[in-house]
Amino acid sequence: MPSAALLRRQIEEALAERIPSALTPAPKARNAVSATGIQPLDALVQGGVPLGALTELVGPECSGRTSTALSFLAQLTQAEKVCAWVDVTNALDPFSAAAVGIDLKRLLWVRCGAAGKHAQTAKYDFKLPEKYLIPPTIKKGLHGGGFGGHPRHEIKGLSNAVGDLLQPHSIAPRCAEPQHHVRPQQQGAIPVTTLISDVHPQAVPKKPWSRMEQALRSTDLLLQAGGFGAIVLDMGGLAPEFVSRVPLATWFRYRAAAERTQTSILLLAQYACAKSSAELMLRLHPAEAICDETTVFTGVRPRVQLIRQRFNSPTNVIPMRKPPQRVNEAQWECRTLWAGAR
């Protein structure tokens, strides 16, 4: 009785003209990777962020999304590659980017919302209303866990408040006096254009979610133009109900364009939205504070978890035995300048 290997070779020889290697699985074509500059993270994802693919960095605030993306762009700009940062909520700090090692001459910063003739005079504190942003976490402890203001500022305005209570109009009328009830005026719906009051109306689109639309269109134009080593789409400050409005077809189009132009796309968000279009998905957890001394802050310890990696094995052949489980988490330390060498 012929063996399985002999039968397989005979079938492949018979079908060689019509179907070459009919019973041999094609090897996976894994994209090239680029290091992020963080050794534990590079070891976790087998070399770094894939080139020509969509990578999603998901995590809450103060989890290390921006610092990871800045470290990745620093490696590319030092290799004389041009990168772009599409900023939806104006969260990028150019001074922090330069301190990390990014060559600002090779970084295109797209600030959504600052358009028109007032773009040059736009302030750096140009932000969306609090309604459309994710509310910050409540800090517990005395005066906000040590991050609040001084107690002397908390009593500011107390004298004015007490003075208003002693005014004649604040004294309640007696029971025998006639009371005139003033019917409150019904307030209509606030127009969208009045939600943003700290910026010139001609420099701001009318729709509150138009910044996200501008970011998506800008990313489309950058991908069509080509020539960028990496494009970072920062939507980490938007609420999930607005980020989820982006259709999945948009992320699939970005994936195809990135593969065609060999551009790495980094999507920064607090919730996963790219789904299967992302070749690599990393979830970053809130960083743990490092306090070597009792009252001195000396750094943070970020933690990242590997959620999805499309090509995590070099072959399509499924082994008979169950392979050993891979480590899907990594952790590293970021020390402050005053902490010194440890």
N, C-alpha and C positions, 0 to 999 in steps of 0.2 A: 504494500500500500504506500503510495507516494506521500511524502511529508507535506506539511502545510507550506513550508518555504518553497518546495519544488512546484506545488500547484500555483502558488502566487507568482513565481517567476514565469511559468508557462502562460498564465493568463495575461500578464503584462506584455510578454513577447507577442502574443496574438493580437492584442489591442494597441500595440505600439504606434501603428500608423494613424489610427483614429483618436485614441485617448492615450497620450504618453503618461506613464507612471499612474496607471488607473487605480492601483491599490496602495500607492505611497502618498501619505498626506503631505501637502505642500508646507514647507517651513514658514514660520511666522516672520513677517518683515517688520521687525521692531524699529521704531524711529530712533534716530540719534538723540542723545540726551546732553544737557548742559548742566554743570554743577551749580548749586545755589550758594556755595560758600559756607554752608553749615554741614559739617561732616556727619553728625548723626542722622540728619535728614537725608543726605545724599546716600548714605548706606542703607537707609530704609527703602528708598525708591529705586535702588539699584543704579546709582550713578547721578541722578539729578532729574530735572524737569525735561520731559520729552519735547523735542523740537518739531515744529509743524503739527502741533496738536493743541487741544484745549485742556487746560488744567484748572481745576476749581479748588480754591482755598476757602473753606467754610469755617466760621467760628465767631463767637461774640466779640465784643470790644475788649481791648487789652489782652488779646490772645496771641498776637504775633503775626497776624496776616500781613500788615503793611511792612513790618521789618523783614519778613521772609521775602516779600516781593522786591523790596529795595536791595536786599543782599543779592538776589538773582540778577537784577538789572546792573548792579555794580560789576558783576563778573562779565556781563556782556559789553558794557560800555568800556571797560578796561581792555577788552579784546577788539576795540574800535568798531563796534556795531552800534547802529542807531536804534533807539527804543522809543516807545510812546507810552504815556500815562494818561488815560481818559478818566478825568476826575469828575464824578457826578455831584458830590456833596462838598467839594472844595476842602478835602481833608488832607491833601498832600502838603508837606512842609518842605520847601526847597532847601532850607538850611540843614534839616535832618538828612535829606538825600545826599547833599554834598558831604556831610560828615561821615556817612557810610562808605563813601568812595565812588559815588556815581559821577561821571563826567557830564555836567549839565549841558555842555555844548552838544552832546549826542543824545539828549533827552528832549522829546517833544511833549510839552505839558498842555493838554486840551482841557480847558476849564469850561464846563457846560454852564450856560446861563449868562455869562458875561459876553454879550454880543452887541454889535452896533458901534456907534461912535463913542459910547461911554465905556467901552471895554478897557481902554487904557487907564481910565480913572476909577475902575472898579476896586472896591476895597477887598482886602484879604479875608474879612469876616463876612463875606457874602454867603448866606446860608439859607436853606429851605426853612419853612415854618416847622415848628415842633410837631405839628399835626401829622406830617408826612415822614418823620424820622422815628427811629426806635428810641423809646425813652431810656435814659441812662439808669443803671442799676442803683438802688437805694443803698447808701452807705450807712452802716450801723455804727453805733458807738458815740462817744462824747464828741459833739461838734463835727459830725460826719466821719467818725472814725479817725480823727486826727488830721483830716484833710480840709476841714472847714475854716471859716474865718475866725478872727479873734473875738472873744466875748464882748469887747467894747463896741464892736460894730453891730452886734445884735440888738443893742438898746438904742441904736440910732433911729430917730423919729418917734421915740416913745413919748417925748414931751408934747409933740404935735398931736399925737393920738389922744393923749389925756386931755389936751386943750379942746379938742373937738367934742369930747364927751361932755364937757362942762358948758358948751354953748347952749343958748336958750332953745335953739331949734331942735336940740337933741333930747330935751326934757319931754317926757311922755305927758299927754294931756290928761286932765282929770276926767272922772267918770261923768260929771254933770255937764261938761263942755261938749258942744256938738263937734263931732269928728267928721271931717271931709275926706272921703276916700278918693284918691286920684287914680283913675284907671290907667294902668301902665300901657304904654304904646307897644304894639306888637312889632317886633323887629323881624324884618324879612331876612331872606337868605343873604349872607354876605357874599358879594361877588368875588370871584377867584382873583381878580386883579388887585383887590385890597388886602389879600393875605400876606403879600410881601410888601412891606411898607418902608423898609430901610434901603431900598434900591430904586433907582430911577425907573419909571414904568417902561421907558423905551428900551432899557437894557435887559428886561426880564420878559420871557414869554408869558402868555396869558394863562395857559394851562399849568397846574401845579406839577404834573408829571412830565412836562415837556423836556425837562432836563434829561430824563432817562431816554426819551426819544432822540434828543440831540446826541447823547452818548452812543446810542446804537447806530445812528447814521454816521457819526464820526468814525466809529470802528469799522463800518462798512467801507468808507472812503479810504481809510488807512490800509485795509486789507487789499482793496482793489489797486491801490497805488503800488504796494509792495516795497521791498527794500528795508523793512523793519525786522530786527532780530527778535523783538518781543513787544507785545502790546498788553498793557495792564488795564483792565476795565474794573474800576473801583466803584462798587455799589454797596459797600459795607455799611453805610449809614442809612439806607432806605429801609422802610418797613416791609415785611414780607408780603403784604397785600398788594404792594406796588411792584415789587420784584417779580411776583408770580404772574403778572400780566404779560410778561414777555413770552411770546409763543415759542414752542419747542423748535419750530422750523427756523427761527433765527439762530439758535445755537447750532443746529445742524448745518446751516449755511456758513457760519463761522468756522466750523470744523472742516468743511470742504475747502474753504478759502485758505485756512491755515496750512492744510496739507499741500495745497497747490503752490503757495508762496514760501513754504517752510518757515513760517512765523509762529512763534510760541505765544499763545493767548493765555493770560492769567486772569481769571475771574475771581474777584474778591467779593464775598457776600456773607451774610450771616445765616442764610438758609440755602440748601442745595436747590438749584433751579435748572442746571444744564442737563441733568439726568444722564442718559446713555451717550450723549454727544461728548462728554468729558472723558478723555483717555485716562486721566489721573485725577483723583479726588482725595483731598486731605482735609481732615477735620482737626482744627486747632482748639485746644481747651484753654480756659483762663490760666494765665501764667501765675505760678506760685512765687510769692515774694521770698527773697532770701535775706534773712536778718541774722548775720553772724554775731552781731552785738545786740544788746537789749533794745537800744533806741536808735540804731543806725541802719538805714536801708542800704544794702550792698548789692542788689541785683534781683533778677527774676529768673525763674526756671520754667520756660515754655514746654508744652507737651503736645505732640502731634500724633494723630492716629490715621493710618492708611485705610481708607474706606473702599476705594475702587482703583484698580490698575488693570487695564485691558490686557496687556501683554506681560504677564508675570512669570511666564515659563518659556523657554527657548524652543519648544516643540509642541505639536498638536497631539502627540501620542499620549494617551492616558495610561499611566502605569497600573499594573495589577494590584500592587500594594499601595496603601494610602501613604502619600508623602508626609514627612514631618511638617508640623504647623510652623509657619513663618511668624516671626515677630512683627507685629503690625503697629507698634508704637515706638516712638523715639522721644528723647528728652535731652535738653542741653541747658547750659547756664550762660546768662549774659550778665557780666559783672559791670558795676559802675566804675568810673574813673578813680573815685576816692577810695575804693575798696583795696586797690593794689593787687599784687600777685598773691595767690593763695596756694 
